[in-house]
Amino acid sequence: MFGFSAEDQIPFTSVIAGATSGAVGASLGNPLFLIKARMQAYSPALPVGAQHYYKNSFDALATIFRAESFRGLVRGIDAAILRTSMGSSVQLPSYNFTKAQLVKHDILPADSTWTFLASSFVSGMCVALTRMYNQPTIHTPDGRLQGTLYKNPIDCLWKTFKAEGVRGWYKGSTAHFMRIAPHTIITLTANDLIIGLYKDFKRGRQRNLDDSDA
């Protein structure tokens, strides 16, 4: 389509595709990410900031829905979409580009697990370069729940910058890398391995069909 081969990697379309998939994933997964952030931030021993105690994920979903209805489950979704879109717009293109370069320069073969691992590791490093989920809320005069600290992601960025400088934006970068790198490596490597198995299955099935026709 548009004069390009399906095998060509076009930076612009790769970034758009990655960002779009990230936005969709963030939207669908926001309630569970919200719960994860709150449950991890909860500490009965050393409470810091707003604390939310839930027995488990199902209790969290029910509690949030009873207190805030559907709006509570999508709290922070704008920040999640921005974060995940930016991450995915880097993750997928950097993975595909690294893999293409490794194969092009005969460093590693195309279908090698080592190729997938090396490419996904580089991608994880690129992605590694939330406060809105856990902020306390108050009832406004019209009965809506509103965050007391940040109005939106831009407001969150600005207030963090004023209070802590640029370093505040990158707080926890080491922990983030330790989390995102294994996640990225496993996800992208597994994806390519599964695609390889699927292609092998299709080729085998096609051979069986050709043999039966013969």
Residue frames as qw, qx, qy, qz and C-alpha x, y, z in Angstrom:
[[0.000, 0.888, 0.460, 0.000, 0.00, 0.00, 0.00],
 [0.056, -0.979, 0.069, 0.184, 1.13, 3.60, -0.82],
 [0.590, 0.711, -0.368, 0.104, 4.04, 2.15, -2.79],
 [0.186, -0.619, 0.707, -0.285, 5.73, 0.54, 0.21],
 [0.598, 0.059, -0.797, -0.062, 6.47, -3.11, 0.76],
 [0.748, -0.575, -0.195, -0.267, 4.91, -4.86, 3.77],
 [0.853, -0.163, -0.229, 0.439, 8.46, -5.70, 4.87],
 [0.316, 0.517, -0.124, 0.786, 9.62, -2.06, 4.91],
 [0.409, -0.601, -0.506, 0.464, 9.92, -0.29, 8.24],
 [0.144, 0.661, 0.174, 0.716, 8.80, 3.31, 7.88],
 [0.262, -0.024, -0.561, 0.785, 9.64, 5.37, 10.99],
 [0.324, -0.124, 0.051, -0.936, 6.54, 7.59, 10.83],
 [0.745, -0.176, -0.407, -0.498, 4.03, 4.76, 10.46],
 [0.627, -0.052, -0.709, 0.320, 5.89, 2.68, 13.05],
 [0.076, 0.038, -0.471, 0.878, 5.63, 5.48, 15.60],
 [0.520, -0.115, -0.095, -0.841, 1.94, 6.07, 14.82],
 [0.764, -0.116, -0.590, -0.235, 1.13, 2.36, 15.04],
 [0.491, -0.033, -0.689, 0.532, 3.03, 2.02, 18.31],
 [0.107, -0.065, 0.323, -0.938, 1.38, 5.08, 19.85],
 [0.632, -0.133, -0.275, -0.713, -2.08, 3.96, 18.78],
 [0.739, -0.132, -0.660, 0.000, -1.68, 0.46, 20.18],
 [0.320, 0.007, -0.600, 0.733, -0.33, 1.97, 23.41],
 [0.318, -0.125, 0.114, -0.933, -3.34, 4.29, 23.73],
 [0.746, -0.158, -0.433, -0.481, -5.78, 1.43, 23.21],
 [0.669, -0.072, -0.682, 0.287, -3.96, -0.78, 25.71],
 [0.127, 0.074, -0.474, 0.868, -3.80, 2.01, 28.30],
 [0.497, -0.179, -0.074, -0.846, -7.51, 2.72, 27.96],
 [0.809, -0.159, -0.489, -0.285, -8.53, -0.90, 28.40],
 [0.714, -0.088, -0.577, 0.388, -6.07, -1.62, 31.19],
 [0.003, -0.568, 0.223, -0.792, -6.45, 1.62, 33.16],
 [0.709, -0.556, -0.021, -0.433, -8.69, 0.25, 35.96],
 [0.947, -0.188, -0.159, 0.205, -6.23, -2.53, 36.77],
 [0.547, 0.350, -0.231, 0.724, -3.22, -0.22, 36.56],
 [0.285, -0.662, 0.081, -0.689, -5.01, 2.21, 38.87],
 [0.867, -0.464, -0.052, -0.175, -5.54, -0.59, 41.40],
 [0.861, 0.086, -0.207, 0.456, -1.93, -1.74, 41.09],
 [0.263, 0.540, -0.209, 0.772, -0.61, 1.76, 41.77],
 [0.492, -0.623, 0.099, -0.600, -2.82, 2.23, 44.82],
 [0.943, -0.317, -0.094, -0.036, -2.16, -1.20, 46.30],
 [0.765, 0.201, -0.226, 0.568, 1.60, -0.82, 45.86],
 [0.088, 0.577, -0.190, 0.789, 1.54, 2.66, 47.41],
 [0.686, -0.613, -0.114, -0.375, -0.40, 1.45, 50.47],
 [0.522, 0.239, -0.657, 0.488, 1.79, 1.05, 53.54],
 [0.600, -0.713, -0.323, -0.163, 0.34, 0.57, 57.06],
 [0.740, -0.348, -0.166, 0.551, 3.83, 0.90, 58.56],
 [0.290, -0.346, 0.108, 0.886, 5.05, 4.04, 56.75],
 [0.350, 0.737, 0.577, 0.036, 2.03, 5.75, 55.19],
 [0.220, -0.311, 0.220, 0.898, 2.92, 8.46, 52.67],
 [0.246, 0.035, -0.421, -0.872, 0.35, 10.54, 50.85],
 [0.744, -0.034, -0.009, -0.667, -3.13, 9.21, 50.11],
 [0.134, -0.206, 0.965, -0.086, -3.64, 5.63, 51.30],
 [0.751, 0.066, -0.204, -0.624, -6.14, 3.18, 49.81],
 [0.298, -0.246, 0.908, -0.163, -6.61, -0.20, 51.46],
 [0.783, 0.167, -0.266, -0.536, -8.14, -3.01, 49.42],
 [0.806, -0.253, 0.522, -0.123, -8.37, -6.70, 50.30],
 [0.583, 0.025, 0.681, 0.442, -7.71, -7.73, 46.71],
 [0.061, -0.042, 0.474, 0.877, -8.23, -6.55, 43.14],
 [0.188, -0.502, -0.756, -0.376, -11.90, -7.51, 43.05],
 [0.313, -0.706, -0.486, 0.408, -12.53, -5.64, 46.30],
 [0.232, -0.363, 0.130, 0.893, -10.70, -2.65, 44.84],
 [0.032, -0.221, -0.635, -0.739, -12.87, -2.63, 41.71],
 [0.289, -0.642, -0.700, -0.119, -16.06, -2.88, 43.75],
 [0.363, -0.623, -0.331, 0.608, -14.96, -0.25, 46.28],
 [0.166, -0.218, 0.264, 0.925, -13.90, 2.28, 43.64],
 [0.115, -0.343, -0.692, -0.625, -17.07, 1.73, 41.61],
 [0.316, -0.686, -0.646, 0.112, -19.34, 2.14, 44.66],
 [0.327, -0.617, -0.183, 0.692, -17.58, 5.35, 45.71],
 [0.020, -0.536, 0.267, 0.801, -16.97, 7.00, 42.34],
 [0.770, 0.507, 0.285, -0.264, -18.88, 4.93, 39.76],
 [0.844, 0.402, 0.175, 0.309, -17.29, 4.52, 36.33],
 [0.197, 0.923, -0.187, 0.271, -15.38, 7.82, 36.60],
 [0.567, -0.699, 0.434, -0.045, -13.35, 6.36, 39.45],
 [0.884, -0.002, 0.419, 0.208, -12.14, 3.47, 37.31],
 [0.634, 0.607, 0.170, 0.448, -10.90, 5.78, 34.57],
 [0.285, -0.944, 0.093, 0.139, -9.13, 8.18, 36.94],
 [0.378, -0.642, 0.532, 0.403, -5.74, 9.08, 35.51],
 [0.778, 0.353, 0.495, 0.158, -6.59, 7.61, 32.10],
 [0.395, 0.917, -0.048, 0.034, -5.38, 10.75, 30.29],
 [0.217, -0.783, 0.582, 0.042, -1.97, 10.43, 31.94],
 [0.729, -0.109, 0.672, 0.066, -1.93, 6.69, 31.24],
 [0.713, 0.632, 0.295, 0.071, -2.68, 7.23, 27.56],
 [0.205, 0.933, -0.294, 0.028, 0.06, 9.86, 27.24],
 [0.423, -0.616, 0.664, 0.017, 2.60, 7.70, 29.08],
 [0.743, 0.051, 0.663, 0.068, 1.81, 4.45, 27.29],
 [0.634, 0.756, 0.162, 0.002, 1.47, 6.06, 23.87],
 [0.108, 0.892, -0.439, -0.003, 4.88, 7.67, 24.19],
 [0.526, -0.439, 0.728, 0.006, 6.39, 4.44, 25.52],
 [0.767, 0.279, 0.577, 0.030, 4.87, 2.26, 22.80],
 [0.512, 0.857, -0.018, -0.054, 5.79, 4.75, 20.07],
 [0.002, 0.774, -0.633, 0.006, 9.42, 4.16, 21.11],
 [0.652, -0.268, 0.698, -0.128, 9.20, 0.51, 22.11],
 [0.825, 0.359, 0.435, -0.029, 7.99, -1.09, 18.88],
 [0.542, 0.825, -0.155, 0.042, 9.97, 0.99, 16.36],
 [0.124, -0.762, 0.630, -0.084, 13.20, 0.65, 18.37],
 [0.733, -0.146, 0.660, -0.075, 12.68, -3.10, 18.62],
 [0.797, 0.528, 0.293, 0.022, 12.03, -3.54, 14.90],
 [0.325, 0.896, -0.298, 0.051, 14.88, -1.20, 13.94],
 [0.354, -0.636, 0.683, -0.056, 17.39, -2.99, 16.18],
 [0.794, 0.058, 0.605, -0.024, 16.33, -6.39, 14.89],
 [0.687, 0.720, 0.102, 0.011, 16.58, -5.21, 11.28],
 [0.128, 0.874, -0.465, 0.058, 20.09, -3.85, 11.85],
 [0.565, -0.429, 0.703, -0.053, 21.28, -7.05, 13.55],
 [0.804, 0.296, 0.515, 0.033, 20.06, -9.12, 10.62],
 [0.509, 0.861, -0.027, -0.014, 21.17, -6.66, 7.93],
 [0.087, 0.819, -0.559, 0.100, 24.76, -6.59, 9.19],
 [0.823, 0.117, -0.555, 0.003, 24.86, -10.37, 9.73],
 [0.124, -0.504, 0.633, -0.574, 25.38, -9.98, 13.47],
 [0.413, 0.028, 0.827, -0.379, 22.58, -12.40, 14.33],
 [0.007, -0.203, -0.854, -0.480, 20.20, -14.51, 12.22],
 [0.354, -0.284, -0.219, -0.864, 16.64, -13.34, 11.65],
 [0.761, -0.352, -0.373, -0.396, 14.87, -16.19, 13.45],
 [0.533, 0.088, -0.678, 0.499, 17.23, -16.54, 16.40],
 [0.497, -0.745, -0.441, 0.056, 15.95, -16.19, 19.94],
 [0.542, -0.351, -0.082, 0.759, 19.14, -14.24, 20.69],
 [0.141, 0.306, 0.338, 0.879, 18.11, -11.69, 18.05],
 [0.372, -0.695, -0.476, -0.390, 14.75, -11.23, 19.74],
 [0.634, -0.603, -0.318, 0.366, 16.35, -10.94, 23.18],
 [0.460, -0.130, 0.057, 0.877, 18.97, -8.40, 22.07],
 [0.011, -0.439, -0.402, -0.804, 16.41, -6.29, 20.21],
 [0.476, -0.716, -0.458, -0.228, 13.95, -6.28, 23.08],
 [0.614, -0.458, -0.249, 0.592, 16.71, -5.36, 25.55],
 [0.260, 0.076, 0.167, 0.948, 17.60, -2.28, 23.48],
 [0.253, -0.566, -0.489, -0.614, 13.89, -1.46, 23.25],
 [0.587, -0.648, -0.460, 0.155, 13.54, -1.72, 27.03],
 [0.490, -0.274, -0.099, 0.822, 16.43, 0.71, 27.50],
 [0.052, 0.290, 0.331, 0.897, 14.77, 3.20, 25.14],
 [0.418, -0.637, -0.526, -0.377, 11.43, 3.00, 26.94],
 [0.599, -0.485, -0.458, 0.443, 13.00, 3.47, 30.39],
 [0.240, 0.043, -0.034, 0.969, 14.22, 6.98, 29.43],
 [0.221, -0.470, -0.593, -0.615, 2.41, 8.27, 38.57],
 [0.047, -0.042, -0.578, 0.814, 1.40, 10.38, 40.64],
 [0.439, -0.098, -0.167, -0.878, -2.16, 11.05, 39.39],
 [0.613, -0.189, -0.740, -0.201, -3.41, 7.54, 40.24],
 [0.556, -0.296, -0.664, 0.403, -2.78, 7.91, 43.95],
 [0.030, 0.244, -0.185, 0.951, -3.67, 11.52, 44.70],
 [0.085, 0.382, 0.760, -0.519, -6.42, 12.19, 47.30],
 [0.042, -0.432, -0.592, -0.679, -9.84, 13.33, 46.07],
 [0.119, 0.263, 0.495, -0.819, -12.53, 15.69, 47.31],
 [0.230, 0.628, 0.738, 0.087, -16.20, 16.22, 46.46],
 [0.092, 0.124, 0.188, 0.970, -16.91, 19.34, 44.41],
 [0.355, 0.173, 0.347, -0.851, -20.15, 21.34, 44.94],
 [0.679, 0.210, -0.315, -0.628, -21.80, 19.48, 42.06],
 [0.902, -0.190, 0.300, -0.246, -21.04, 16.12, 43.71],
 [0.827, 0.471, -0.283, 0.116, -18.14, 15.10, 41.48],
 [0.784, -0.504, 0.137, 0.335, -14.89, 13.71, 42.82],
 [0.462, 0.846, -0.168, 0.209, -11.83, 15.72, 41.88],
 [0.792, 0.007, -0.278, 0.544, -8.13, 15.28, 42.55],
 [0.337, -0.913, -0.132, 0.189, -6.77, 17.69, 45.16],
 [0.541, -0.516, 0.329, 0.577, -3.22, 17.89, 43.79],
 [0.173, -0.208, 0.613, 0.743, -3.28, 17.78, 39.99],
 [0.568, 0.452, 0.159, -0.669, -5.92, 18.83, 37.46],
 [0.872, 0.478, -0.025, -0.106, -4.43, 16.92, 34.52],
 [0.901, -0.001, 0.050, 0.430, -1.09, 15.40, 33.34],
 [0.406, 0.626, -0.042, 0.664, 0.32, 18.78, 32.24],
 [0.392, -0.801, 0.109, -0.439, -0.54, 20.32, 35.61],
 [0.914, -0.385, 0.076, 0.106, 1.11, 17.33, 37.30],
 [0.770, 0.280, 0.005, 0.573, 4.29, 17.78, 35.25],
 [0.133, 0.747, -0.056, 0.649, 4.42, 21.51, 35.93],
 [0.582, -0.738, 0.118, -0.320, 3.86, 21.24, 39.69],
 [0.940, -0.205, 0.055, 0.266, 6.40, 18.44, 39.96],
 [0.609, 0.466, -0.021, 0.641, 8.92, 20.56, 38.06],
 [0.127, -0.803, 0.091, -0.574, 8.31, 23.59, 40.30],
 [0.741, -0.626, 0.147, -0.196, 8.69, 21.52, 43.47],
 [0.849, -0.314, 0.369, 0.211, 11.52, 19.16, 42.49],
 [0.048, 0.674, -0.533, -0.509, 13.00, 20.37, 39.21],
 [0.655, 0.385, -0.529, -0.379, 13.70, 18.15, 36.22],
 [0.126, 0.260, -0.933, 0.214, 15.04, 15.41, 38.50],
 [0.500, 0.081, 0.587, -0.632, 11.53, 15.01, 39.88],
 [0.744, 0.373, -0.189, -0.520, 10.31, 13.81, 36.48],
 [0.662, 0.362, -0.656, -0.019, 12.83, 10.97, 36.53],
 [0.412, -0.432, 0.650, -0.469, 12.40, 9.89, 40.13],
 [0.792, -0.013, 0.562, -0.239, 12.43, 6.09, 40.30],
 [0.581, 0.617, -0.404, -0.345, 14.08, 5.68, 36.87],
 [0.067, 0.404, -0.911, 0.046, 16.25, 2.80, 38.07],
 [0.447, 0.123, 0.799, -0.384, 13.27, 0.95, 39.52],
 [0.654, 0.551, 0.093, -0.510, 11.31, 1.70, 36.35],
 [0.419, 0.571, -0.659, -0.252, 14.08, 0.24, 34.18],
 [0.115, -0.211, 0.953, -0.186, 14.29, -2.89, 36.35],
 [0.555, 0.323, 0.621, -0.449, 10.55, -3.33, 35.86],
 [0.610, 0.649, -0.011, -0.455, 10.19, -2.40, 32.20],
 [0.174, 0.580, -0.750, -0.268, 13.27, -4.17, 30.83],
 [0.232, -0.029, 0.971, -0.048, 12.23, -7.75, 31.79],
 [0.513, 0.523, 0.508, -0.452, 8.64, -6.95, 30.78],
 [0.454, 0.719, -0.254, -0.461, 9.72, -5.68, 27.37],
 [0.046, 0.447, -0.872, -0.194, 12.19, -8.52, 26.78],
 [0.336, 0.129, 0.917, -0.170, 9.68, -11.24, 27.65],
 [0.513, 0.603, 0.371, -0.485, 6.78, -9.62, 25.76],
 [0.442, 0.718, -0.331, -0.424, 8.57, -8.90, 22.50],
 [0.007, -0.382, 0.915, 0.130, 10.61, -12.12, 22.49],
 [0.413, 0.222, 0.846, -0.254, 7.51, -14.21, 23.18],
 [0.530, 0.652, 0.148, -0.522, 5.65, -12.33, 20.45],
 [0.362, 0.620, -0.594, -0.363, 8.26, -13.18, 17.81],
 [0.132, -0.186, 0.973, -0.039, 8.51, -16.80, 18.97],
 [0.498, 0.390, 0.668, -0.393, 4.73, -17.21, 18.78],
 [0.517, 0.688, -0.137, -0.491, 4.67, -15.62, 15.32],
 [0.151, 0.493, -0.827, -0.226, 7.39, -18.08, 14.25],
 [0.300, 0.063, 0.933, -0.187, 5.38, -21.03, 15.55],
 [0.542, 0.565, 0.381, -0.492, 2.28, -19.75, 13.77],
 [0.419, 0.666, -0.437, -0.436, 4.17, -19.43, 10.47],
 [0.022, -0.291, 0.954, 0.070, 5.55, -22.96, 10.88],
 [0.434, 0.283, 0.778, -0.355, 2.03, -24.23, 11.55],
 [0.549, 0.658, 0.076, -0.510, 0.66, -22.48, 8.44],
 [0.281, 0.578, -0.692, -0.330, 3.48, -23.85, 6.28],
 [0.169, -0.097, 0.977, -0.085, 2.90, -27.36, 7.58],
 [0.506, 0.450, 0.587, -0.443, -0.82, -27.09, 7.02],
 [0.489, 0.681, -0.218, -0.500, -0.29, -25.81, 3.48],
 [0.110, 0.420, -0.877, -0.204, 2.05, -28.72, 2.73],
 [0.337, 0.144, 0.898, -0.242, -0.58, -31.17, 3.96],
 [0.542, 0.611, 0.288, -0.500, -3.19, -29.54, 1.72],
 [0.366, 0.647, -0.526, -0.413, -0.85, -29.68, -1.28],
 [0.072, -0.237, 0.968, 0.036, -0.11, -33.36, -0.59],
 [0.450, 0.332, 0.754, -0.344, -3.81, -34.21, -0.33],
 [0.527, 0.681, -0.011, -0.508, -4.54, -32.39, -3.62],
 [0.216, 0.544, -0.752, -0.305, -1.76, -34.30, -5.31]]
